[in-house]
Amino acid sequence: MAHDVWLPEETIELRTRARKAVASRLAPYARDIGQREESHESFPWEAFRGLADEGLFAVPFDAPVGAGLDHPMLATCTVTEEIAYESSSMAGVYDGQCILVPQTLTCASSALRERLIPELVSGRTAFSFATTEPETSSDLTARRLSTVAERTSTGYVVTGRKRWITNSVAADWVSLLCRDGKDGDRATMLLVDLTSPGVTIGTPDLKLGHRGQITADIVLDHVEVPAGNVLGEPGRGMGVALSALVRGRIGIGAAGVGVAQAALDLAVDRLRTRHVFGEPLGAMQHWQYRMAQHATDIECARSLYQKAALLLDRGKEADTEAAMAKAYGTRLANDVVRDAVQVHGALGFARQVGATGESVRLEEMYRDVKILEIFEGANELQQWIVARRLIGRDVTG
Ligand SMILES: Cc1cc2nc3c(=O)[nH]c(=O)nc-3n(C[C@H](O)[C@H](O)[C@H](O)COP(=O)(O)OP(=O)(O)OC[C@H]3O[C@@H](n4cnc5c(N)ncnc54)[C@H](O)[C@@H]3O)c2cc1C
């Protein structure tokens, strides 16, 4: 139904390519990824490397290693929407590898960039981004961080624990936010080699959904990090983390749109084919109105994330638009998935029908969709960001 009005040709071309890549390299594994229990061994390498082989991990980067696009943020978010249409959890994996981490790598030394970006793009190596700790996540002030980097003559020694870290069971590297000094009130972002002595990856978290987006603690016990691995300036890590999170939020807004679109398409199909009281379910005005509203909201959410991404591609600030896109797109995804389950009745609630083996994805989607409203800044935090701009920080705090 949607018409492209302002999408650049390169983005339209990429979307077609991404859709084909998702169909051939992700779809065959997606339902298994959605159901399998998290473990160190269950990282979805097949889909991860398949999407990388199709060039989708090159999208955020400059040529010659990267795709060298004029609108890389818009392109990366468009790919995220396409992946989320098939698998919300793989969109989370992609967001970490291709949005959060690449933004932190813009602050890495040229030697590290030359070494690591080809590895990231190839899908040979997984990367993580870590700000969250057991006692803090929404509130990322430096004083709240208990992961501490103590300065030495050659760099830093890091001790602490990060929680819920996407891709950590498979990653070789993490962009890690720590407090700079035990009594410091500033944060530093470090690129940490996860094969270093003193690093342990915890037991994977067993979650309601997003089973393909495997999370675990990263525990650091006196881990030595060379001074050359500082991302940005020492003591300025919060800015690096927040600039990555602004981009990540637009990506999660795009993931919300992909999930909402998939749920709407499933619901519409069911409204056309399922009969109740002698008519197709779609003859009921109740569902006509609800689906029309969802279709309208999807258009709005897609425009919102595209606008936020374009602002960044033009070198402008997009903090407010990113917050709007994240909160709006992910709340919408929850609303549409809930209605899609409702429209399918018991079939929407079933993992598999015993007698027929029939299975729609909605049980998986219903489990997956909730986290979109929580991670990368809970939606209340996004509303707070908007309210601060709207009303003024002198009033909102
Ligand atoms: C699948 C998954 C993947 C993740 N991946 C990563 C990762 O790769 N790296 C990483 O660092 N972290 C990651 N996280 C952590 C995630 O970002 C945090 O869980 C999220 O930021 C919320 O933090 P919290 O769980 O500590 O909740 P809290 O900070 O305790 O917040 C709890 C609730 O409080 C409410 N709240 C918070 N702030 C406000 C406010 N200002 N106003 C009103 N209400 C508010 C919200 O409803 C929020 O849900 C991941 C989590 C999951 C589940």
The ligand as an SDF file (V2000), in Angstrom:
LIG
                    3D

 53 58  0  0  0  0  0  0  0  0999 V2000
   17.0850   -8.8070   24.6560 C   0  0  0  0  0  0  0  0  0  0  0  0
   17.8540   -7.7190   25.3450 C   0  0  0  0  0  0  0  0  0  0  0  0
   18.9820   -7.2100   24.7200 C   0  0  0  0  0  0  0  0  0  0  0  0
   19.7450   -6.2220   25.3500 C   0  0  0  0  0  0  0  0  0  0  0  0
   20.9160   -5.8370   24.7710 N   0  0  0  0  0  0  0  0  0  0  0  0
   21.7280   -4.9630   25.4280 C   0  0  0  0  0  0  0  0  0  0  0  0
   23.0150   -4.6570   24.9180 C   0  0  0  0  0  0  0  0  0  0  0  0
   23.4510   -5.1950   23.8790 O   0  0  0  0  0  0  0  0  0  0  0  0
   23.7870   -3.7650   25.5900 N   0  0  0  0  0  0  0  0  0  0  0  0
   23.3700   -3.1650   26.7400 C   0  0  0  0  0  0  0  0  0  0  0  0
   24.0980   -2.3720   27.3030 O   0  0  0  0  0  0  0  0  0  0  0  0
   22.1450   -3.4540   27.2620 N   0  0  0  0  0  0  0  0  0  0  0  0
   21.3180   -4.3410   26.6410 C   0  0  0  0  0  0  0  0  0  0  0  0
   20.0910   -4.6700   27.1700 N   0  0  0  0  0  0  0  0  0  0  0  0
   19.6260   -4.0050   28.3810 C   0  0  0  0  0  0  0  0  0  0  0  0
   18.5120   -3.0110   28.0940 C   0  0  0  0  0  0  0  0  0  0  0  0
   18.9680   -1.9240   27.3310 O   0  0  0  0  0  0  0  0  0  0  0  0
   17.9050   -2.5770   29.4420 C   0  0  0  0  0  0  0  0  0  0  0  0
   17.2050   -3.6980   29.9420 O   0  0  0  0  0  0  0  0  0  0  0  0
   16.9700   -1.3880   29.3000 C   0  0  0  0  0  0  0  0  0  0  0  0
   17.6950   -0.2200   29.0390 O   0  0  0  0  0  0  0  0  0  0  0  0
   16.1540   -1.1580   30.5910 C   0  0  0  0  0  0  0  0  0  0  0  0
   17.0130   -1.1540   31.6790 O   0  0  0  0  0  0  0  0  0  0  0  0
   16.6760   -2.0690   32.9620 P   0  0  0  0  0  0  0  0  0  0  0  0
   16.2790   -3.4050   32.4740 O   0  0  0  0  0  0  0  0  0  0  0  0
   17.8210   -1.9620   33.8930 O   0  0  0  0  0  0  0  0  0  0  0  0
   15.4160   -1.3930   33.5890 O   0  0  0  0  0  0  0  0  0  0  0  0
   15.3850   -0.1520   34.5890 P   0  0  0  0  0  0  0  0  0  0  0  0
   16.4190    0.8460   34.2170 O   0  0  0  0  0  0  0  0  0  0  0  0
   15.3740   -0.6840   35.9780 O   0  0  0  0  0  0  0  0  0  0  0  0
   13.9600    0.4160   34.2380 O   0  0  0  0  0  0  0  0  0  0  0  0
   12.7840   -0.3300   34.5350 C   0  0  0  0  0  0  0  0  0  0  0  0
   11.5750    0.4070   34.0400 C   0  0  0  0  0  0  0  0  0  0  0  0
   11.5150    1.6790   34.6810 O   0  0  0  0  0  0  0  0  0  0  0  0
   10.8190    2.5630   33.8520 C   0  0  0  0  0  0  0  0  0  0  0  0
   11.6140    3.8070   33.6780 N   0  0  0  0  0  0  0  0  0  0  0  0
   12.9310    3.9370   33.4660 C   0  0  0  0  0  0  0  0  0  0  0  0
   13.2740    5.2410   33.3170 N   0  0  0  0  0  0  0  0  0  0  0  0
   12.1290    5.9430   33.4220 C   0  0  0  0  0  0  0  0  0  0  0  0
   11.7840    7.3320   33.3610 C   0  0  0  0  0  0  0  0  0  0  0  0
   12.7250    8.2670   33.1230 N   0  0  0  0  0  0  0  0  0  0  0  0
   10.4870    7.6770   33.5340 N   0  0  0  0  0  0  0  0  0  0  0  0
    9.5330    6.7430   33.7870 C   0  0  0  0  0  0  0  0  0  0  0  0
    9.7900    5.4180   33.8420 N   0  0  0  0  0  0  0  0  0  0  0  0
   11.0670    5.0300   33.6610 C   0  0  0  0  0  0  0  0  0  0  0  0
   10.6140    1.8840   32.4960 C   0  0  0  0  0  0  0  0  0  0  0  0
    9.2850    1.4000   32.4100 O   0  0  0  0  0  0  0  0  0  0  0  0
   11.5940    0.7310   32.5550 C   0  0  0  0  0  0  0  0  0  0  0  0
   11.1910   -0.3690   31.7590 O   0  0  0  0  0  0  0  0  0  0  0  0
   19.3160   -5.6770   26.5860 C   0  0  0  0  0  0  0  0  0  0  0  0
   18.1740   -6.1880   27.2060 C   0  0  0  0  0  0  0  0  0  0  0  0
   17.4680   -7.2230   26.6160 C   0  0  0  0  0  0  0  0  0  0  0  0
   16.3100   -7.8190   27.3520 C   0  0  0  0  0  0  0  0  0  0  0  0
  1  2  1  0
  2  3  1  0
  2 52  2  0
  3  4  2  0
  4  5  1  0
  4 50  1  0
  5  6  2  0
  6  7  1  0
  6 13  1  0
  7  8  2  0
  7  9  1  0
  9 10  1  0
 10 11  2  0
 10 12  1  0
 12 13  2  0
 13 14  1  0
 14 15  1  0
 14 50  1  0
 15 16  1  0
 16 17  1  0
 16 18  1  0
 18 19  1  0
 18 20  1  0
 20 21  1  0
 20 22  1  0
 22 23  1  0
 23 24  1  0
 24 25  2  0
 24 26  1  0
 24 27  1  0
 27 28  1  0
 28 29  2  0
 28 30  1  0
 28 31  1  0
 31 32  1  0
 32 33  1  0
 33 34  1  0
 33 48  1  0
 34 35  1  0
 35 36  1  0
 35 46  1  0
 36 37  1  0
 36 45  1  0
 37 38  2  0
 38 39  1  0
 39 40  1  0
 39 45  2  0
 40 41  1  0
 40 42  2  0
 42 43  1  0
 43 44  2  0
 44 45  1  0
 46 47  1  0
 46 48  1  0
 48 49  1  0
 50 51  2  0
 51 52  1  0
 52 53  1  0
M  END
$$$$
